[in-house]
């Protein structure tokens, strides 16, 4: 059972980190290359779809990391699990205010300061991505050792 929980933690964390990296390295630069109006229009459905994928991965992977530690896995699983869980409050309290402004601009069909907000969003998302990548590396090293 412990191996299954460790695998679940590592798999969810890896999927989250991989998706987050893809967004920062590929998707966001591509959307921004189309201009602020198109970037904003593309960001909204992307954000909505990503929420339904990334939130469960963060919660399940983080909880599995903590649970693996409870059942005897290395403290690295606890550390990785807590780092992955940390992306949830980081998203809600740090990134969401920018998300809300972007959603409001989109609802008003107004580009406004979308370019600056999207750039800010990308920087904040990058911090969240780093949290998840560090969590994944910690869990991966624990799994290898």
DADANOR-V91688 format. One record per backbone hydrogen bond with DSSP energy under -1.0 kcal/mol. CO is the residue of the C=O (numbers start at 1). NH is the residue of the N-H. Records with the same first field share a line. If there is no record, write none. Layout:
BEGIN
CO = NH / NH
END
This chain:
BEGIN
1 = 5
2 = 6
3 = 7
4 = 8
5 = 9
6 = 10
7 = 11
8 = 12
9 = 13
10 = 14
11 = 15
12 = 16
13 = 17
14 = 18
15 = 19
16 = 20
17 = 21
18 = 22
19 = 23
20 = 24
21 = 25
22 = 26 / 27
23 = 28
26 = 30
27 = 31
28 = 32
29 = 33
31 = 34
32 = 35
35 = 39
36 = 40
37 = 41
38 = 42
39 = 43
40 = 44
42 = 46
43 = 47
44 = 48
45 = 49
46 = 50
47 = 51
50 = 54
51 = 55
53 = 57
54 = 58
55 = 59
56 = 60
57 = 61
58 = 62
59 = 63
60 = 64
61 = 65
62 = 66
63 = 67
64 = 68
65 = 69
66 = 70
67 = 71
68 = 73
69 = 72
74 = 77
75 = 79
76 = 80
77 = 81
78 = 82
79 = 83
80 = 84
81 = 85
82 = 86
84 = 87
85 = 88
86 = 90
87 = 91
88 = 92
89 = 93
90 = 94 / 95
91 = 96
95 = 99
96 = 100
97 = 101
98 = 102
99 = 103
100 = 104
101 = 105
102 = 106
103 = 107
104 = 108
105 = 110
106 = 109
111 = 114
113 = 117
114 = 118
115 = 119
116 = 120
117 = 121
118 = 122
119 = 123
120 = 124
121 = 125
122 = 126
123 = 127
124 = 128
125 = 129
126 = 130
127 = 131
128 = 132
129 = 133
130 = 134
131 = 135
132 = 136
133 = 137
134 = 138
135 = 139
136 = 140
137 = 141
138 = 142
139 = 143
140 = 144
141 = 145
END
